[in-house]
């Protein structure tokens, strides 16, 4: 085969490969690259959808980073993530161990666990708002006492955390169940022969081999927790009492579509993006040398 023919065939293969990649590349460009560039551009502008955009340099960054409301929303979001992420991970691990045993009724239980996660978050928020209602709410009827779950500043964020954990725990448990089933049975059998008890098998065998699953669950959970909006918006609009549930994504929404300060909203989005990237890189660095993907 001549060099010209080989070059022509190689070029045809490359063009065919790019042709197959074109739909995905278009999707990434339109729905990822263009929005990111637009947000960065907006962060240096003052624009309210009516007047022409005006370049203001770093004024938006200075305004946002010295804004007490935004700093409060950052604190609220960090508290939300710090409580909800460990809770849904631990509860999901326990439920995953139950699902992995394949006891009677586990299939139905798996479906019931996953239903909240596949449901619309805003619809879930509306249902739980009725449950938390102070007068005719289901929760107060069960405990026989009137509690202002969504009107009391000290209770509104824990209430949102509880709903978020209830929503996501089924998704987490399925991943842990799949990770537990992927552990080689001969490793578990060998530990039984050596006399390892149930706790020691979990602590020294199952848990270390679950680190890839743990890494995935923590990274995706961290990102989704920082981006919570629908549930918080439905249960505590406008940030709730005393802005006790004013999460970052809600603050971005209010800044952009109520105050029409799109430049400031873009800066808030960039800050949130930087925080997510930083935490993700820290997690990746932590798990990189502590993760086992296969056993010999």
N, C-alpha and C positions, 0 to 999 in steps of 0.2 A: 504494500500500500504506500503510495507516494505521500510525501510530506504535505502537499497541497490538499489531498483528500482528507488526511487526518486532521489538518487545521480546519477544513470546512465542517467536518463532522463535529469537532470540538466546539466550534462556534455555534453550530445548530443546537447542540446540547445545552450550551450556556443560555442561548436565547429561549429555549423551551423551558428551562428552569426559571428564568425571570418571568416568563409568561404565566407559569403556575403561581409564582409568588405575587404577581401584580395585584390580585384582589386583596390579599392581606396587607400589602404595602400601601394600597390606597386607603384601606380602613385605618391603619396606623397613622397615616399622614393626616387624614381628615378628622379623626376622632381623638388623636393623641398629640401629634406634633403641632398642628395648627392651634388647638386650644392652649397649649403650653406657651407658644410664642405670643398668642394674643394676651394671655394673662400677664406675661412679663412686660409687654408693651403697655398694657393698661396701668401697670403699677407706677409708671412714670408720667401718667397723664391725669388730668382732672376732667372728668366727663360725666354728664348726668343724662345722657341719651337725647338731650334737646340741644344744648349749645355745643359748638364744635369742641373736640378734644383739645386740651391745652397742656403742653409739656411743662411739668413742674419739678422735674429732677427727682431728688430724694425727699421732697416735702411729704409725700404720702407715707414713706417709711418712717420718717420722724414723727408724723402725726399718729400713726398706728402704734408704734413701739412705746409711745408715751401716753397712750390712751388707757385710762384705768379700766374701762369697760372691757376692752380687749384682753388686758392682762388678767382680769377676773375670769373671763371665759376660758383662757388658757389654764388657769388654776382649776376651774371646775372640770374641764375636760381631763386633765391629768388625774384628778381624784377619781373621776368616773372610770378611767382606764385602769388605774392602780387597784381598784376594788373589783370591777366586773371581770377583767381578764383572768386573774387568778381563780376567781370563783367558778367561772364557766369552764376553765381548764380542769380544775380538780373534780368538779361534779361530772364533767364529761368523761374523765378518765374512769371514775367509779362506775358510771353507767356503761361505758365501753367494756369494762370487765364483765359486767352482767350480760351484755349482748353477746360477747364472745363465747359464752358458755352454751348458747343455743338451747336454752331451757324452753319449756312449753310456753307459748304466748309471746316469745321474744320478737317474732315477726310483726305482730300487731303493735307491740310496744315500740318497735323501731319506727313504724309508720306514725304513731302518735307523737313520738319525739320530734320527728322531722316536720310535721305539719306546721308548727309555728314559724319555722325558718323559711319555708317556701311560701308562706302567706304574705300578703302586702303589709309592710311595716306600719303604714298609716292606718290601715284597717285594724291591725292589732292594737295600735295606740288608742283608737276610738273605743274598742271593746274594753280595754283596761281602764280607760277614763270612767266608764260606767261602773266598773268593779270598784274603783277607788272613790266613787261619788260619796260625799259625806252623808246624804240623807237616805237615798234609796239604793246605795251601792251594795254589791254582794258581800264584799269583805267586811264592811261594818255590820251588816246583818248577821254574818257568821260569828263575829266576836262579840256582838251585842253591845257595842260601844261606838259612839261617834268620834271618828278621828279624821282630821282634815289632812289627808294624805298628800294632796297636791296643793294645798294652800298654806301649809306650814313650811317655812324655809328649811328647817332641819330634817324634814321628811320627804320633800319632793325629789331630791337627787337619789336617796336610797330607793324610792319607789321606782324611778326610771331604771336604776341599776337592776332591780329585781326583774323587771319586765325584759330588759335586755338579756340577762342571763337565761331566763326562761325561754326566750326566743332562740338563742344560739346554742344552747347546751346539747340539743339533739344533733346538730351538725357536727359538733366537736366529738360527741360520743361515737358517731359512726366512723370517724377517722381513727380513733383509738381502737375500736373493735377490729377494724381492718388491719391496723398495725400489730395487734396482739395475735391475730390469726396468721400473720406472716412470719411469726417467730418459729423457727424449726422445732418440731416436736421432739427430735432426738436430744436437743439441748435441755429441754425441760425434763425429759425422761432420765437423762444422765444425772441431773441435779437431784431428782427424787431418789435414785439409787444411792447417791452420795449422802443421803439423809437430810437434804435441805428442806426446811419447812415452807409453808405457803408464803409467809412474809419474806423469807430470805430469797425465795425464787423470784418474787416480785421485785425486791429491792436490788438484787445483784444480777439478775438476768433479764427479766421483762423490761424493767424501767430503762436500763442502758440501751437495750435494743430498740426501744421506742423513741430514741432521740431524734431520728429523722422525722417521725410523725409529730413529735413535740415541737420541733423547730417550725414545721409547716403550720401547725395549729396556732402557735404563738405569734408568728409573723402575720398571718392572715387575720387573726383575732385582734392584734394590735392595730392594724390598718383600719379594720371595720369599726373598732371601738372609737378611734380618734375621729372617724367620719360619721358618727351617729348623728342623725338629723330627724328622720321621720318620727321616730318614737318620742323623742324629746319635744318636737314641735307639736305633736298631738296631745301629749300629756301636760306640757308646760309651755304654752305659747308665750312669746315675748320674754323668754328666759325664766319664767316662773316668778314666785314671790321673792323680792329682794335680789333678783337675778341669780338665785341659787342653783338654777339649772340652765344657765346661759352657756351652752356649749359653743365651741369655735365655729362649727359649720352653721349653727343658727345665727351667730353673730355675723358671719359672712353673708348669709341670706338677707338679714335685716339691713345690713349696710348697703347691699347692692340694690335690693328691690323695694325697700321702703325709704331709705335716705337717698337712694340714687347716687351714692358715692362709689362708683365702680372702681376708681383708682385705689381707694382704701381697701375695698373688698378684695381686689387683686393682690395687694400686699399681704393681707391676712391669709389668703390661699397659699401664697409663696412661703410664708412662715410655717404654715401647717405642713406643707410639702417637705420643707427642710427638716422639721421635727420627725416626720415619718421616715425619711431617708436615714437620718441619724440613728434612730432607734433600731431600724432594720439592720443597718451595718453593724451596730453593736451586738445584736443578737446573732448575726451571721458569724462574727468574729468569735463569739463565745462558743457557739456550737461547732465551729469548723474543726477544731482539734478534739472534740468530745463526742463525735457522731460516728457510729458504726453502721454501715449500710449492708453488710453481708457478714456471714459467719463462715468459717472454714471447717 
